[in-house]
Amino acid sequence: MSTIVATQAQEARSSSGFRFAMLLPGALVTFLLILFALGLVLFLAFRGNDGSLLGVGLTIGNFVTVATDPLYWTVTLRSLVIAGLVTLATVVTAYPVAYYLAFHAGRRRGLLLFLVTLPFWTSYLLRVFAWKIVLAYNGVLNSALIESGIWSEPTLAFLNTPAAVVVTLAHAYAPFAILPIYVALDTIPKSLLEAASDLGARPFTAFRRVVLPNSMPGVLAAALVVFVPTVGDYVTPAMVGGPGSTMIGTLIQSQFGKANDWPFGAALSVCVMLVILVVVLVARGADRRFGSRT
């Protein structure tokens, strides 16, 4: 009996050691790359700028400047609007693709999913550069319009505009929206659609009453996955946007770069994180309200 107890105790210790060894790498990555970095940003946000890396003293002056300067309110609002338009455009265009993959792709589903993820194989900067070539003054779009006789000369209306930023970001984040919506659609029991059909529901009615409500968790997940990173994006506005397309990420990058004011850049980052937190909480509430009904 004592031998069995000792064996079980040894197995328990071995199991605990194995779990600890498996959890340790993830815990270290979480602490070093997320918690430590977040703590450092919060620490810097309350420091004064003296040109050094970690600043000097403790102050709330950085947050006072953010709260009282209309420039940062304007740019933050612009960032939210652009991110909202990108999210709307991405989700609206991604839903039909995900719907086709889930219900009509058949044997081609694997190939089509591979094509959806294919943009991940290329650099994000290359995709932005590609759109810059398409929208440029002598780019693909202007050349096509001139060749077709629609316009007689190139126009500057495409590049360096908020619309160019929205289109480029919507294309870049399309796979991030397609995949969660597809997963939500693919997990809908086919028996629900069969029951709706047996009860005389037309295809559009079945979509509106069965498919759409049960796919809302995927839609909300896709919206968050797109919205959160686009709010702080600074590469795309710098490459295809103009002065009227400056986003809050551009200002934060400039504070950590040319301005060399890391404490103020950290304060801006904290304010943006708080805004995003509010959006996430609203989305979570919407998920509880409009979540899956299966």
Secondary structure, 3 states (H helix, E strand, C coil): CHHHHHHHHHHHHHHHHHHHHHHHHHHHHHHHHHHHHHHHHHHHHCCECCCCCCCECCCCHHHHHHHHCHHHHHHHHHHHHHHHHHHHHHHHHHHHHHHHHHHCCHHHHHHHHHHHHHHHHCCHHHHHHHHHHHHCCCCHHHHHHHHCCCCCCCCCCCCCCHHHHHHHHHHHCHHHHHHHHHHHHHCCCHHHHHHHHHCCCCHHHHHHHHHHHHHHHHHHHHHHHHHHHHHCCCHHHHHHCCHHHCCHHHHHHHHHCCCCCHHHHHHHHHHHHHHHHHHHHHHHHHHHHHCCCC
